[in-house]
Amino acid sequence: MRFPNKARHWVLQHYLWIATGLFGFSLVAVLTFAKGCETQVKFTIIGVPFTFVILVQKQKLEETRLFKELFTGFNTRYDSLNEHLNRIRTDTKSVGMIHTDRDVLYNYFNLCAEEHLFHSQGYISEEVWRSWWEGMRIFFNCHRIRKEWDADSRTNSYYGFVPPEPDSQTPFAVAGGIPNSESPDQRHAA
């Protein structure tokens, strides 16, 4: 699935060059192969690159709208969870997980999985995904959150999403503390 997404993005990025090539090919076709054809056929052949440009621009506009809708929706959902996630992440006193915290985490796991799904389908750019992934790393480094993920992920209900591995170089991954250099509030800042 990755190759078609990359090919689609490549076409969307370079469509003017492709259209220029198509126009040149169309002129050659009209001047060499369609000499004896009617004028209408010649115009149809020359119209192919222009049709291509219109279709690609329409596709780009639709994908931009979809991206904006997804991005805004994901950020809104994350914003509603952020405060609760930080509280869970910084809570070093609780031994177990209360029901409401578990619900917050399941909502977060679903959000991450949906972001992963749309990224894998090519609707979330690599730049945005990398930013979100780094934000996920902060939360999945928390021992309490990771433990809940490990228990729930056995259901295989997360569209193939696999979170970042715990960072074994920080005491945070083991003890549940907070790394000083990272701010999860910047997760969706891209």
C-alpha positions in Angstrom: 0.0 0.0 0.0 3.0 2.3 0.6 4.1 2.4 -3.1 0.8 3.5 -4.5 0.6 6.3 -1.8 4.1 7.4 -2.7 3.3 7.3 -6.4 0.1 9.3 -5.8 2.0 11.9 -3.8 4.7 12.1 -6.4 2.2 12.7 -9.2 0.4 15.4 -7.1 3.7 17.1 -6.4 5.1 17.0 -10.0 1.9 17.2 -12.0 2.9 20.3 -13.9 6.0 18.6 -15.2 4.0 15.6 -16.1 1.4 17.8 -17.9 4.2 19.5 -19.8 5.5 16.1 -20.9 2.0 15.0 -21.9 1.5 18.2 -23.9 4.8 17.6 -25.8 3.8 14.0 -26.4 0.3 15.2 -27.6 1.9 17.6 -30.0 4.1 14.9 -31.4 1.1 12.6 -31.7 -1.0 15.2 -33.5 1.9 16.2 -35.9 3.0 12.7 -36.8 0.3 10.1 -36.1 -2.9 12.1 -36.5 -2.0 14.2 -39.6 -5.0 12.9 -41.6 -7.5 13.0 -38.7 -10.2 15.5 -38.2 -9.6 18.7 -36.3 -11.8 17.5 -33.4 -9.6 14.4 -32.9 -6.5 16.6 -32.9 -8.1 18.9 -30.2 -9.0 15.9 -28.2 -5.5 14.6 -28.2 -4.1 18.1 -27.3 -6.7 18.4 -24.6 -5.5 15.4 -22.6 -2.8 17.3 -20.7 -5.2 20.0 -19.8 -7.7 17.5 -18.5 -5.0 15.9 -16.5 -4.1 19.2 -14.9 -7.7 19.9 -14.0 -8.2 16.4 -12.5 -5.0 16.5 -10.5 -5.8 20.0 -9.1 -9.3 18.7 -8.1 -7.7 15.7 -6.4 -5.2 17.9 -4.6 -8.0 20.2 -3.3 -10.1 17.2 -2.1 -7.1 15.7 -0.3 -6.2 19.0 1.3 -9.8 19.4 2.6 -9.7 15.8 3.9 -6.3 16.4 5.6 -7.6 19.6 7.2 -10.7 17.8 8.5 -8.6 14.9 9.9 -5.9 17.2 11.4 -8.5 19.4 13.1 -10.5 16.5 14.3 -7.5 14.6 15.7 -6.1 17.8 17.4 -9.5 18.5 19.0 -9.7 15.0 20.3 -6.1 15.1 21.6 -6.7 18.5 23.2 -9.6 17.0 25.2 -7.4 14.2 26.4 -4.1 16.1 27.0 -4.7 17.3 30.6 -5.9 13.8 31.7 -3.0 12.1 29.9 -0.5 14.4 31.6 -2.1 13.7 35.0 -1.9 10.0 34.4 1.7 10.3 33.2 2.9 12.3 36.2 1.0 10.4 38.9 3.7 8.5 40.7 1.5 7.8 43.8 -1.2 5.6 42.4 -0.6 1.9 42.3 -3.5 0.9 40.1 -5.5 2.4 37.3 -8.9 3.8 38.1 -11.8 3.3 35.6 -11.9 6.9 34.3 -8.2 6.9 33.7 -8.5 3.6 31.8 -11.2 5.2 29.6 -9.0 8.1 28.9 -6.2 5.8 27.9 -8.4 3.7 25.6 -9.6 6.9 23.9 -6.0 7.9 23.5 -5.1 4.5 22.1 -7.9 4.7 19.6 -6.8 8.2 18.6 -3.3 7.0 18.0 -4.6 4.0 16.0 -6.8 6.1 13.8 -3.9 8.6 13.2 -1.8 5.6 12.2 -4.5 4.2 9.9 -4.9 7.5 8.0 -1.1 7.9 7.8 -0.7 4.4 6.4 -3.4 5.3 3.8 -1.3 8.4 2.8 -3.7 11.1 4.1 -1.4 12.3 6.9 2.0 13.6 5.8 5.2 12.2 7.1 6.1 15.5 8.7 2.9 15.6 10.7 3.1 11.9 11.5 6.7 12.3 12.9 5.5 15.1 15.1 2.6 13.0 16.5 4.9 10.0 16.8 7.3 11.9 19.0 4.4 13.0 21.2 3.2 9.5 21.5 6.7 8.5 22.6 6.4 10.7 25.6 3.2 9.0 26.8 4.1 5.5 25.9 7.4 5.9 27.9 5.2 6.1 31.0 5.2 2.7 32.7 1.6 2.9 33.8 0.4 3.8 30.2 2.6 1.2 28.6 1.3 -1.4 31.0 -2.3 -0.6 30.1 -1.4 -0.6 26.4 0.3 -4.0 26.7 -2.8 -5.4 28.4 -5.3 -4.0 25.9 -3.3 -4.3 22.7 -3.8 -8.1 22.8 -7.3 -7.4 21.3 -5.7 -6.5 18.0 -8.3 -3.7 17.6 -5.9 -0.9 16.7 -5.5 -1.2 12.9 -1.9 -2.5 13.2 -0.8 0.4 15.3 2.4 -0.3 17.3 3.5 2.6 19.6 7.0 3.7 20.0 9.2 1.5 22.1 9.9 2.6 25.7 13.1 4.7 25.8 15.3 2.6 28.0 17.8 5.4 28.5 15.5 7.5 30.6 14.5 6.6 34.2 11.0 7.6 33.1 10.4 4.3 31.3 11.1 2.4 34.4 10.0 4.5 37.3 7.2 6.5 35.7 8.9 9.9 36.2 8.8 12.8 33.8 11.6 13.6 31.4 12.6 17.2 31.8 13.4 17.9 28.1 10.0 16.9 26.5 6.7 18.7 26.5 3.7 16.5 25.5 1.7 19.7 25.0 3.6 20.2 21.7 2.5 16.8 20.3 0.0 18.2 17.8 1.8 21.6 17.3 2.7 20.8 13.7 
